[in-house]
Amino acid sequence: MADGMVWRKSSFSSGGDAANCLEIAAHREVLHLRESEEPGRVVRSTPAGLAALIRAIRETRTPRY
């Protein structure tokens, strides 16, 4: 993991320094995601890969009648 990355918290996270926050940082065309409870565990993705994951999550959470 690169030193000096700026981590940003999700706007959906609890306020302040709560431990249940999703954080994201960008470094050289790669997105780094982590949960604030386990900052040493980082998932890396491309922007296109993350967009595909978000679309898939939204599709599975959308009720289909």
Secondary structure by P-SEA (a helix, b strand, c coil): cccbbbbbbbccccccccccbbbbbbcccbbbbbbcccccbbbbbcaaaaaaaaaaaaaaacccc
